[in-house]
Amino acid sequence: MDERLNQINAELKQLNEAQARQEQLEAQLRDLQAQRAERDRRVMETGRLFREEQDDVDRLEKGGLRALLLSLTGDREVRLSQERREALSAKLQYDQARRDLEDIDRRIGELLREKDGLRVDRIRRDALLEEKAGLLKQLGGAAGARLTELDQQLDALGHQRREVLEALSAGRSAETALSAVLDSLDSAEDWGTWDMFGGGLLSTIAKHGHLDDAQAGIGYAQQCLSRFRTELADVQRMDVPQVYIGDFATFADYFFDGLFADWYVQSRIHDAQDGVSEVHMRVLDALRRLEEMDRGLKGEQDSLEGERARLLQEAGG
């Protein structure tokens, strides 16, 4: 009987995991669809802004009455330089929004394919539960009922721990990406300070190189945060609203708004450091809370598994 009970438990575990994964995929898809709507709007907004800014540049470069008047006052080159920086800022935002949308579409496609390939045999699961109930009755009323309850609790805890561990993995990737951006910005700040004191061409090139690294890193960090948010869509069902990332999943929009168009301005670097540091601290706080949750769930698992082992030993004796 013990061998058959173990076989049933193993098969039920697989079926329960398939059902839990299906529910998880549905929650993740809902969150990704919400993110997609946000990024789709962002693509349209930034695309419109980029076209407007580029039109301003084109008008000044081609000439015309406005360009002639600015030339007469000596302001044409200053204004053209400003319009080019604004167009560059708008293009950076537009390109990032498109990359984000492509990344989300790819992830939605992957989840949909996995969901299509997932088959949950509920009829087989119900039959196994009935057979298991009959076997447990033979062990004795109270002990059998408690074993059934323990198995259900352990299955639920196992799934919850997997969700938390997946969220932790995504959060750690986001934290690593944000740390790399901070390192690049710190280096850019150091070289920028040296540049302000006459560091010359070498310091200028080094500062620009670190800012290029920060620009690429911010885009990647935003995608990591988006994945973190998606994983947290599952954890939210466990009463942990305080780990919600929310609009930080689109935090890079702020930094593309002028930082890399006016990258020679040291104050822009300081603003970016402050903003990335704030997001970094929020992610670290979320990770701490998830780690606490995982420790609590593991403690519950260990306690229930100990009780289950004792019950089976007593029933076998």
TORKOL-4160 file (C-alpha; in steps of 0.2 Angstrom, whole numbers, padded with zeros to 4 digits, m for minus):
317
<pt num="1" X="0000" Y="0000" Z="0000"/>
<pt num="2" X="0014" Y="0012" Z="0004"/>
<pt num="3" X="0022" Y="0009" Z="m0013"/>
<pt num="4" X="0005" Y="0013" Z="m0022"/>
<pt num="5" X="0003" Y="0028" Z="m0011"/>
<pt num="6" X="0020" Y="0035" Z="m0016"/>
<pt num="7" X="0016" Y="0032" Z="m0034"/>
<pt num="8" X="0000" Y="0041" Z="m0033"/>
<pt num="9" X="0009" Y="0055" Z="m0024"/>
<pt num="10" X="0022" Y="0057" Z="m0037"/>
<pt num="11" X="0009" Y="0057" Z="m0051"/>
<pt num="12" X="m0002" Y="0070" Z="m0042"/>
<pt num="13" X="0013" Y="0081" Z="m0039"/>
<pt num="14" X="0016" Y="0082" Z="m0057"/>
<pt num="15" X="m0002" Y="0085" Z="m0061"/>
<pt num="16" X="m0003" Y="0098" Z="m0047"/>
<pt num="17" X="0013" Y="0107" Z="m0054"/>
<pt num="18" X="0006" Y="0107" Z="m0071"/>
<pt num="19" X="m0010" Y="0115" Z="m0065"/>
<pt num="20" X="0000" Y="0128" Z="m0054"/>
<pt num="21" X="0011" Y="0132" Z="m0069"/>
<pt num="22" X="m0004" Y="0135" Z="m0079"/>
<pt num="23" X="m0011" Y="0148" Z="m0066"/>
<pt num="24" X="0006" Y="0156" Z="m0065"/>
<pt num="25" X="0007" Y="0158" Z="m0084"/>
<pt num="26" X="m0010" Y="0166" Z="m0084"/>
<pt num="27" X="m0005" Y="0178" Z="m0071"/>
<pt num="28" X="0011" Y="0182" Z="m0080"/>
<pt num="29" X="0002" Y="0185" Z="m0096"/>
<pt num="30" X="m0010" Y="0197" Z="m0088"/>
<pt num="31" X="0004" Y="0207" Z="m0082"/>
<pt num="32" X="0014" Y="0207" Z="m0098"/>
<pt num="33" X="m0002" Y="0212" Z="m0108"/>
<pt num="34" X="m0003" Y="0227" Z="m0096"/>
<pt num="35" X="0015" Y="0231" Z="m0098"/>
<pt num="36" X="0013" Y="0230" Z="m0117"/>
<pt num="37" X="m0001" Y="0242" Z="m0117"/>
<pt num="38" X="0010" Y="0254" Z="m0107"/>
<pt num="39" X="0025" Y="0252" Z="m0119"/>
<pt num="40" X="0014" Y="0253" Z="m0135"/>
<pt num="41" X="0008" Y="0270" Z="m0129"/>
<pt num="42" X="0026" Y="0275" Z="m0125"/>
<pt num="43" X="0031" Y="0270" Z="m0143"/>
<pt num="44" X="0018" Y="0281" Z="m0150"/>
<pt num="45" X="0021" Y="0296" Z="m0138"/>
<pt num="46" X="0040" Y="0295" Z="m0141"/>
<pt num="47" X="0038" Y="0293" Z="m0160"/>
<pt num="48" X="0028" Y="0308" Z="m0161"/>
<pt num="49" X="0040" Y="0318" Z="m0150"/>
<pt num="50" X="0055" Y="0312" Z="m0160"/>
<pt num="51" X="0046" Y="0317" Z="m0177"/>
<pt num="52" X="0042" Y="0334" Z="m0170"/>
<pt num="53" X="0060" Y="0337" Z="m0164"/>
<pt num="54" X="0068" Y="0331" Z="m0180"/>
<pt num="55" X="0056" Y="0343" Z="m0190"/>
<pt num="56" X="0063" Y="0357" Z="m0180"/>
<pt num="57" X="0081" Y="0352" Z="m0184"/>
<pt num="58" X="0077" Y="0350" Z="m0202"/>
<pt num="59" X="0069" Y="0367" Z="m0204"/>
<pt num="60" X="0084" Y="0376" Z="m0196"/>
<pt num="61" X="0096" Y="0366" Z="m0207"/>
<pt num="62" X="0087" Y="0369" Z="m0223"/>
<pt num="63" X="0085" Y="0388" Z="m0220"/>
<pt num="64" X="0070" Y="0398" Z="m0222"/>
<pt num="65" X="0063" Y="0414" Z="m0214"/>
<pt num="66" X="0066" Y="0408" Z="m0196"/>
<pt num="67" X="0083" Y="0402" Z="m0199"/>
<pt num="68" X="0087" Y="0418" Z="m0208"/>
<pt num="69" X="0081" Y="0429" Z="m0193"/>
<pt num="70" X="0091" Y="0418" Z="m0181"/>
<pt num="71" X="0107" Y="0420" Z="m0192"/>
<pt num="72" X="0105" Y="0439" Z="m0192"/>
<pt num="73" X="0104" Y="0439" Z="m0173"/>
<pt num="74" X="0119" Y="0426" Z="m0171"/>
<pt num="75" X="0108" Y="0413" Z="m0162"/>
<pt num="76" X="0106" Y="0401" Z="m0177"/>
<pt num="77" X="0120" Y="0389" Z="m0172"/>
<pt num="78" X="0116" Y="0390" Z="m0153"/>
<pt num="79" X="0097" Y="0386" Z="m0157"/>
<pt num="80" X="0102" Y="0372" Z="m0170"/>
<pt num="81" X="0113" Y="0364" Z="m0157"/>
<pt num="82" X="0099" Y="0364" Z="m0144"/>
<pt num="83" X="0087" Y="0357" Z="m0156"/>
<pt num="84" X="0099" Y="0343" Z="m0161"/>
<pt num="85" X="0101" Y="0338" Z="m0143"/>
<pt num="86" X="0082" Y="0338" Z="m0140"/>
<pt num="87" X="0080" Y="0327" Z="m0156"/>
<pt num="88" X="0094" Y="0315" Z="m0150"/>
<pt num="89" X="0085" Y="0314" Z="m0133"/>
<pt num="90" X="0068" Y="0310" Z="m0141"/>
<pt num="91" X="0076" Y="0297" Z="m0152"/>
<pt num="92" X="0085" Y="0288" Z="m0137"/>
<pt num="93" X="0068" Y="0287" Z="m0129"/>
<pt num="94" X="0059" Y="0281" Z="m0145"/>
<pt num="95" X="0072" Y="0268" Z="m0148"/>
<pt num="96" X="0072" Y="0261" Z="m0130"/>
<pt num="97" X="0053" Y="0261" Z="m0130"/>
<pt num="98" X="0053" Y="0250" Z="m0146"/>
<pt num="99" X="0066" Y="0238" Z="m0139"/>
<pt num="100" X="0055" Y="0236" Z="m0123"/>
<pt num="101" X="0040" Y="0233" Z="m0134"/>
<pt num="102" X="0049" Y="0220" Z="m0144"/>
<pt num="103" X="0056" Y="0211" Z="m0129"/>
<pt num="104" X="0038" Y="0210" Z="m0121"/>
<pt num="105" X="0031" Y="0204" Z="m0137"/>
<pt num="106" X="0044" Y="0190" Z="m0137"/>
<pt num="107" X="0041" Y="0185" Z="m0119"/>
<pt num="108" X="0022" Y="0185" Z="m0122"/>
<pt num="109" X="0025" Y="0173" Z="m0137"/>
<pt num="110" X="0036" Y="0161" Z="m0127"/>
<pt num="111" X="0023" Y="0160" Z="m0113"/>
<pt num="112" X="0008" Y="0158" Z="m0125"/>
<pt num="113" X="0018" Y="0143" Z="m0133"/>
<pt num="114" X="0022" Y="0135" Z="m0116"/>
<pt num="115" X="0003" Y="0137" Z="m0111"/>
<pt num="116" X="m0003" Y="0129" Z="m0127"/>
<pt num="117" X="0009" Y="0114" Z="m0124"/>
<pt num="118" X="0003" Y="0112" Z="m0106"/>
<pt num="119" X="m0010" Y="0099" Z="m0104"/>
<pt num="120" X="m0018" Y="0098" Z="m0087"/>
<pt num="121" X="m0027" Y="0081" Z="m0085"/>
<pt num="122" X="m0040" Y="0085" Z="m0072"/>
<pt num="123" X="m0050" Y="0069" Z="m0074"/>
<pt num="124" X="m0034" Y="0059" Z="m0071"/>
<pt num="125" X="m0031" Y="0070" Z="m0056"/>
<pt num="126" X="m0048" Y="0067" Z="m0048"/>
<pt num="127" X="m0047" Y="0049" Z="m0051"/>
<pt num="128" X="m0030" Y="0048" Z="m0042"/>
<pt num="129" X="m0037" Y="0058" Z="m0027"/>
<pt num="130" X="m0051" Y="0046" Z="m0026"/>
<pt num="131" X="m0040" Y="0031" Z="m0025"/>
<pt num="132" X="m0028" Y="0040" Z="m0013"/>
<pt num="133" X="m0043" Y="0044" Z="m0002"/>
<pt num="134" X="m0047" Y="0025" Z="m0001"/>
<pt num="135" X="m0030" Y="0020" Z="0003"/>
<pt num="136" X="m0028" Y="0033" Z="0017"/>
<pt num="137" X="m0044" Y="0027" Z="0025"/>
<pt num="138" X="m0036" Y="0010" Z="0027"/>
<pt num="139" X="m0022" Y="0018" Z="0037"/>
<pt num="140" X="m0035" Y="0025" Z="0050"/>
<pt num="141" X="m0047" Y="0039" Z="0050"/>
<pt num="142" X="m0038" Y="0053" Z="0059"/>
<pt num="143" X="m0021" Y="0048" Z="0052"/>
<pt num="144" X="m0027" Y="0046" Z="0034"/>
<pt num="145" X="m0036" Y="0063" Z="0035"/>
<pt num="146" X="m0021" Y="0072" Z="0042"/>
<pt num="147" X="m0010" Y="0064" Z="0028"/>
<pt num="148" X="m0021" Y="0070" Z="0015"/>
<pt num="149" X="m0021" Y="0088" Z="0022"/>
<pt num="150" X="m0002" Y="0088" Z="0024"/>
<pt num="151" X="0001" Y="0082" Z="0006"/>
<pt num="152" X="m0011" Y="0097" Z="0000"/>
<pt num="153" X="m0002" Y="0109" Z="0011"/>
<pt num="154" X="0016" Y="0103" Z="0005"/>
<pt num="155" X="0011" Y="0104" Z="m0013"/>
<pt num="156" X="0005" Y="0122" Z="m0010"/>
<pt num="157" X="0020" Y="0127" Z="m0001"/>
<pt num="158" X="0031" Y="0119" Z="m0014"/>
<pt num="159" X="0023" Y="0129" Z="m0028"/>
<pt num="160" X="0024" Y="0145" Z="m0017"/>
<pt num="161" X="0042" Y="0143" Z="m0014"/>
<pt num="162" X="0046" Y="0141" Z="m0033"/>
<pt num="163" X="0037" Y="0157" Z="m0037"/>
<pt num="164" X="0047" Y="0166" Z="m0023"/>
<pt num="165" X="0063" Y="0159" Z="m0029"/>
<pt num="166" X="0059" Y="0164" Z="m0047"/>
<pt num="167" X="0055" Y="0181" Z="m0042"/>
<pt num="168" X="0071" Y="0181" Z="m0032"/>
<pt num="169" X="0081" Y="0176" Z="m0047"/>
<pt num="170" X="0073" Y="0190" Z="m0058"/>
<pt num="171" X="0076" Y="0203" Z="m0044"/>
<pt num="172" X="0094" Y="0198" Z="m0042"/>
<pt num="173" X="0097" Y="0200" Z="m0061"/>
<pt num="174" X="0089" Y="0217" Z="m0060"/>
<pt num="175" X="0100" Y="0222" Z="m0044"/>
<pt num="176" X="0116" Y="0216" Z="m0054"/>
<pt num="177" X="0111" Y="0227" Z="m0069"/>
<pt num="178" X="0107" Y="0242" Z="m0058"/>
<pt num="179" X="0124" Y="0240" Z="m0049"/>
<pt num="180" X="0133" Y="0240" Z="m0066"/>
<pt num="181" X="0124" Y="0256" Z="m0071"/>
<pt num="182" X="0129" Y="0264" Z="m0055"/>
<pt num="183" X="0147" Y="0259" Z="m0057"/>
<pt num="184" X="0147" Y="0266" Z="m0075"/>
<pt num="185" X="0139" Y="0283" Z="m0069"/>
<pt num="186" X="0152" Y="0284" Z="m0054"/>
<pt num="187" X="0166" Y="0281" Z="m0066"/>
<pt num="188" X="0159" Y="0294" Z="m0078"/>
<pt num="189" X="0157" Y="0306" Z="m0063"/>
<pt num="190" X="0175" Y="0304" Z="m0058"/>
<pt num="191" X="0182" Y="0307" Z="m0076"/>
<pt num="192" X="0170" Y="0321" Z="m0078"/>
<pt num="193" X="0177" Y="0330" Z="m0062"/>
<pt num="194" X="0194" Y="0327" Z="m0069"/>
<pt num="195" X="0188" Y="0334" Z="m0086"/>
<pt num="196" X="0182" Y="0350" Z="m0077"/>
<pt num="197" X="0199" Y="0353" Z="m0070"/>
<pt num="198" X="0207" Y="0352" Z="m0087"/>
<pt num="199" X="0210" Y="0333" Z="m0089"/>
<pt num="200" X="0211" Y="0335" Z="m0107"/>
<pt num="201" X="0205" Y="0324" Z="m0122"/>
<pt num="202" X="0209" Y="0307" Z="m0112"/>
<pt num="203" X="0197" Y="0312" Z="m0098"/>
<pt num="204" X="0184" Y="0317" Z="m0110"/>
<pt num="205" X="0185" Y="0301" Z="m0120"/>
<pt num="206" X="0185" Y="0291" Z="m0104"/>
<pt num="207" X="0169" Y="0300" Z="m0097"/>
<pt num="208" X="0160" Y="0297" Z="m0114"/>
<pt num="209" X="0164" Y="0279" Z="m0114"/>
<pt num="210" X="0157" Y="0276" Z="m0096"/>
<pt num="211" X="0142" Y="0286" Z="m0101"/>
<pt num="212" X="0139" Y="0275" Z="m0116"/>
<pt num="213" X="0141" Y="0260" Z="m0105"/>
<pt num="214" X="0128" Y="0267" Z="m0093"/>
<pt num="215" X="0116" Y="0271" Z="m0108"/>
<pt num="216" X="0117" Y="0253" Z="m0113"/>
<pt num="217" X="0115" Y="0247" Z="m0095"/>
<pt num="218" X="0100" Y="0257" Z="m0091"/>
<pt num="219" X="0091" Y="0249" Z="m0106"/>
<pt num="220" X="0095" Y="0231" Z="m0100"/>
<pt num="221" X="0091" Y="0236" Z="m0082"/>
<pt num="222" X="0074" Y="0241" Z="m0088"/>
<pt num="223" X="0071" Y="0225" Z="m0096"/>
<pt num="224" X="0077" Y="0216" Z="m0080"/>
<pt num="225" X="0065" Y="0226" Z="m0070"/>
<pt num="226" X="0051" Y="0222" Z="m0082"/>
<pt num="227" X="0054" Y="0203" Z="m0079"/>
<pt num="228" X="0055" Y="0206" Z="m0060"/>
<pt num="229" X="0038" Y="0214" Z="m0061"/>
<pt num="230" X="0031" Y="0199" Z="m0071"/>
<pt num="231" X="0037" Y="0187" Z="m0058"/>
<pt num="232" X="0030" Y="0197" Z="m0044"/>
<pt num="233" X="0013" Y="0196" Z="m0052"/>
<pt num="234" X="0013" Y="0178" Z="m0044"/>
<pt num="235" X="0019" Y="0183" Z="m0027"/>
<pt num="236" X="0006" Y="0197" Z="m0026"/>
<pt num="237" X="m0007" Y="0183" Z="m0022"/>
<pt num="238" X="0003" Y="0179" Z="m0006"/>
<pt num="239" X="m0001" Y="0196" Z="0002"/>
<pt num="240" X="0016" Y="0205" Z="m0002"/>
<pt num="241" X="0011" Y="0222" Z="m0009"/>
<pt num="242" X="0026" Y="0230" Z="m0003"/>
<pt num="243" X="0037" Y="0222" Z="m0016"/>
<pt num="244" X="0028" Y="0229" Z="m0030"/>
<pt num="245" X="0040" Y="0238" Z="m0043"/>
<pt num="246" X="0026" Y="0246" Z="m0053"/>
<pt num="247" X="0031" Y="0261" Z="m0063"/>
<pt num="248" X="0050" Y="0258" Z="m0060"/>
<pt num="249" X="0048" Y="0245" Z="m0074"/>
<pt num="250" X="0049" Y="0260" Z="m0085"/>
<pt num="251" X="0061" Y="0271" Z="m0075"/>
<pt num="252" X="0074" Y="0272" Z="m0090"/>
<pt num="253" X="0062" Y="0285" Z="m0098"/>
<pt num="254" X="0067" Y="0298" Z="m0086"/>
<pt num="255" X="0086" Y="0295" Z="m0089"/>
<pt num="256" X="0084" Y="0296" Z="m0108"/>
<pt num="257" X="0076" Y="0313" Z="m0106"/>
<pt num="258" X="0092" Y="0324" Z="m0108"/>
<pt num="259" X="0106" Y="0314" Z="m0099"/>
<pt num="260" X="0114" Y="0307" Z="m0115"/>
<pt num="261" X="0109" Y="0322" Z="m0125"/>
<pt num="262" X="0118" Y="0334" Z="m0112"/>
<pt num="263" X="0130" Y="0321" Z="m0107"/>
<pt num="264" X="0144" Y="0334" Z="m0105"/>
<pt num="265" X="0134" Y="0342" Z="m0090"/>
<pt num="266" X="0140" Y="0335" Z="m0074"/>
<pt num="267" X="0124" Y="0339" Z="m0065"/>
<pt num="268" X="0115" Y="0327" Z="m0077"/>
<pt num="269" X="0126" Y="0313" Z="m0071"/>
<pt num="270" X="0122" Y="0317" Z="m0053"/>
<pt num="271" X="0103" Y="0317" Z="m0056"/>
<pt num="272" X="0105" Y="0300" Z="m0065"/>
<pt num="273" X="0115" Y="0293" Z="m0050"/>
<pt num="274" X="0102" Y="0298" Z="m0038"/>
<pt num="275" X="0088" Y="0291" Z="m0048"/>
<pt num="276" X="0096" Y="0274" Z="m0051"/>
<pt num="277" X="0101" Y="0273" Z="m0033"/>
<pt num="278" X="0083" Y="0275" Z="m0028"/>
<pt num="279" X="0077" Y="0261" Z="m0039"/>
<pt num="280" X="0092" Y="0250" Z="m0033"/>
<pt num="281" X="0087" Y="0253" Z="m0015"/>
<pt num="282" X="0069" Y="0248" Z="m0019"/>
<pt num="283" X="0074" Y="0232" Z="m0028"/>
<pt num="284" X="0086" Y="0228" Z="m0013"/>
<pt num="285" X="0071" Y="0230" Z="m0001"/>
<pt num="286" X="0060" Y="0219" Z="m0012"/>
<pt num="287" X="0074" Y="0206" Z="m0012"/>
<pt num="288" X="0075" Y="0206" Z="0007"/>
<pt num="289" X="0057" Y="0204" Z="0009"/>
<pt num="290" X="0057" Y="0189" Z="m0003"/>
<pt num="291" X="0071" Y="0181" Z="0006"/>
<pt num="292" X="0062" Y="0182" Z="0022"/>
<pt num="293" X="0047" Y="0175" Z="0014"/>
<pt num="294" X="0057" Y="0160" Z="0007"/>
<pt num="295" X="0064" Y="0157" Z="0024"/>
<pt num="296" X="0047" Y="0156" Z="0032"/>
<pt num="297" X="0040" Y="0145" Z="0018"/>
<pt num="298" X="0055" Y="0133" Z="0020"/>
<pt num="299" X="0052" Y="0132" Z="0039"/>
<pt num="300" X="0034" Y="0128" Z="0036"/>
<pt num="301" X="0039" Y="0114" Z="0024"/>
<pt num="302" X="0052" Y="0106" Z="0035"/>
<pt num="303" X="0039" Y="0106" Z="0050"/>
<pt num="304" X="0026" Y="0098" Z="0039"/>
<pt num="305" X="0037" Y="0085" Z="0031"/>
<pt num="306" X="0043" Y="0080" Z="0048"/>
<pt num="307" X="0025" Y="0077" Z="0054"/>
<pt num="308" X="0021" Y="0068" Z="0038"/>
<pt num="309" X="0036" Y="0056" Z="0040"/>
<pt num="310" X="0031" Y="0052" Z="0058"/>
<pt num="311" X="0013" Y="0048" Z="0053"/>
<pt num="312" X="0018" Y="0036" Z="0040"/>
<pt num="313" X="0030" Y="0028" Z="0051"/>
<pt num="314" X="0017" Y="0026" Z="0065"/>
<pt num="315" X="0004" Y="0019" Z="0052"/>
<pt num="316" X="0017" Y="0007" Z="0045"/>
<pt num="317" X="0021" Y="0001" Z="0063"/>
